[in-house]
Amino acid sequence: MPALTTVNPQIVDAVQRSNESVLKDARTTGSSVAYQHVAQSTAIAIQDAAEYLRSIAAISTATNGVALGMILAGQNAEKAAQAIDKAKTALEGAVEAFQSVGQTASTILQGFPSK
């Protein structure tokens, strides 16, 4: 039985097209999965920043309530005013952190290929 030395060009073409299709789909699928993971990670970072902001806001509100109570009761108004200022500064810092995380997450996602 003679050995085959040539392959039908239609078979070669079909194999090449099949390989191209599989590789194209794999790249698209891989990029999509990676994008989803990055998007999920940035969403978690934003959630964490929001929780931090909420916590600081609650502490700031409590601090303000106690400090105002001290001022109204005539108890160490200077320290109470300092506590209000520090609570305000902490809340401003939490707002800045939230904004920074949100902007960074947006930049990361805009620069990351989704396809």
C-alpha positions as CSV (number, residue, x, y, z in Angstrom):
1,M,0.0,0.0,0.0
2,P,1.6,3.3,-1.0
3,A,2.1,6.0,1.6
4,L,0.2,9.2,1.3
5,T,2.5,12.1,0.7
6,T,0.0,14.9,0.1
7,V,-3.0,16.1,2.0
8,N,-6.1,17.3,0.3
9,P,-6.0,21.1,0.3
10,Q,-9.6,21.3,1.4
11,I,-8.7,19.4,4.6
12,V,-5.7,21.7,5.2
13,D,-8.0,24.7,4.7
14,A,-10.7,23.3,7.0
15,V,-8.1,22.6,9.8
16,Q,-6.6,26.1,9.5
17,R,-10.0,27.8,9.6
18,S,-11.0,25.7,12.6
19,N,-7.8,26.6,14.5
20,E,-8.3,30.3,13.8
21,S,-11.9,30.1,15.0
22,V,-11.0,28.3,18.2
23,L,-8.1,30.7,19.0
24,K,-10.2,33.8,18.2
25,D,-13.0,32.6,20.5
26,A,-10.5,31.6,23.3
27,R,-8.9,35.1,23.2
28,T,-12.4,36.8,23.4
29,T,-13.6,34.5,26.2
30,G,-10.3,34.9,28.2
31,S,-10.5,38.7,27.9
32,S,-14.1,38.7,28.9
33,V,-13.4,36.6,32.0
34,A,-10.5,38.8,33.0
35,Y,-12.6,41.9,32.6
36,Q,-15.3,40.4,34.8
37,H,-12.8,39.7,37.5
38,V,-11.3,43.2,37.3
39,A,-14.8,44.7,37.4
40,Q,-15.8,42.6,40.4
41,S,-12.6,43.6,42.2
42,T,-13.2,47.3,41.6
43,A,-16.8,46.9,42.7
44,I,-15.7,45.3,46.0
45,A,-13.1,48.1,46.5
46,I,-15.9,50.7,46.0
47,Q,-18.2,48.8,48.4
48,D,-15.4,48.7,51.0
49,A,-14.8,52.5,50.6
50,A,-18.5,53.1,51.0
51,E,-18.7,51.0,54.1
52,Y,-15.7,53.0,55.5
53,L,-17.4,56.2,54.7
54,R,-20.6,55.0,56.4
55,S,-18.7,54.0,59.5
56,I,-16.8,57.3,59.7
57,A,-20.1,59.2,59.2
58,A,-21.7,57.3,62.1
59,I,-18.7,57.9,64.4
60,S,-18.7,61.6,63.3
61,T,-22.4,61.9,64.0
62,A,-22.0,60.3,67.5
63,T,-19.0,62.5,68.2
64,N,-20.9,65.6,67.3
65,G,-23.9,64.6,69.4
66,V,-21.8,64.0,72.5
67,A,-19.7,67.2,71.9
68,L,-22.7,69.3,71.4
69,G,-24.2,67.9,74.6
70,M,-21.0,68.8,76.5
71,I,-21.1,72.3,75.1
72,L,-24.8,72.8,76.0
73,A,-24.1,71.4,79.5
74,G,-21.1,73.8,79.9
75,Q,-18.6,71.0,80.2
76,N,-15.3,71.6,78.6
77,A,-16.5,73.4,75.5
78,E,-13.0,73.8,74.1
79,K,-12.3,70.1,74.0
80,A,-15.8,69.4,72.7
81,A,-15.2,71.9,69.8
82,Q,-11.9,70.2,69.1
83,A,-13.7,66.9,68.9
84,I,-16.2,68.3,66.4
85,D,-13.4,69.6,64.3
86,K,-11.6,66.2,64.3
87,A,-14.8,64.4,63.5
88,K,-15.3,66.8,60.6
89,T,-11.7,66.2,59.3
90,A,-12.2,62.5,59.6
91,L,-15.4,62.6,57.6
92,E,-13.8,64.8,54.9
93,G,-10.9,62.3,54.7
94,A,-13.4,59.4,54.3
95,V,-15.2,61.3,51.5
96,E,-11.9,61.9,49.7
97,A,-10.9,58.3,50.1
98,F,-14.3,57.2,48.6
99,Q,-13.9,59.6,45.7
100,S,-10.3,58.4,45.1
101,V,-11.3,54.8,45.1
102,G,-14.2,55.5,42.7
103,Q,-12.1,57.4,40.3
104,T,-9.3,54.8,40.4
105,A,-11.8,52.0,39.7
106,S,-13.2,53.9,36.8
107,T,-9.8,54.6,35.3
108,I,-8.9,50.9,35.7
109,L,-12.0,49.7,34.0
110,Q,-11.8,52.3,31.2
111,G,-8.2,51.2,30.4
112,F,-9.0,47.5,30.6
113,P,-10.1,45.8,27.3
114,S,-13.6,44.3,27.7
115,K,-13.2,42.1,24.6
